[in-house]
Amino acid sequence: MNEPAVFVSKGDRSLPKITRHFMEGRGGEHREAHNIYGLLQGQAAYESLREYRPHL
């Protein structure tokens, strides 16, 4: 899933559009931060694997 989840049975399954995020101190709306969560998870996993097996 790789994103903040809201468990609802119908409608928009994302956080409400008015949700505010810290975003390095500058603030931002959820629609701006929605995909950053998954991107940063993937980046952290990649960096960890590169450190673990640097020769690949």
N, C-alpha and C positions, 0 to 999 in steps of 0.2 A: 504494500500500500504506500509506504514512504511519504505520508503526509499526515498532518493532524486530522483526526477523525471525529465525526459527530455521528453517533449511532441513532439514525432515524429510520422509520419504516417507509416513508415516502417523501418526495420533494428533494430539495438540494441537500446532498450528503456532505457538503463542505461546511466549514465554519461560516457564520453569518458575514455578509459583506462589510458590516460595520466593525468587525473585529479589528482591533489595532494591535500591531506588533512593535517590539522595541527596535529592531533592525539597526543594530550598532549605534543606538542613541538618537537616530534621526526620526524614528517613527515611520509608520507606513500602514497601509490598508492590507487586509488579508489577500485580496486579489493580486497584489504585488508580491507577497511572500509565499503564496500557495505552492509554487513549484520549487522554490529555493530550498525548502526542507528536504525534499527528495534528492535534489542536486547535491547538497552538502553531505547527505548520508552516503551517496555514491562516491563522492570525492574522498571522504574519510576511509571508506572501505578500500578504494584503489590505493591510497597512500599507505595504508596498513599492509596490504598485500605486496606492494613494491618494496617495503622495508623488510618484510618477512622472506621474500624470494626475489632479491634484486637482479639476479641473473636472467630472469625471464622477460 
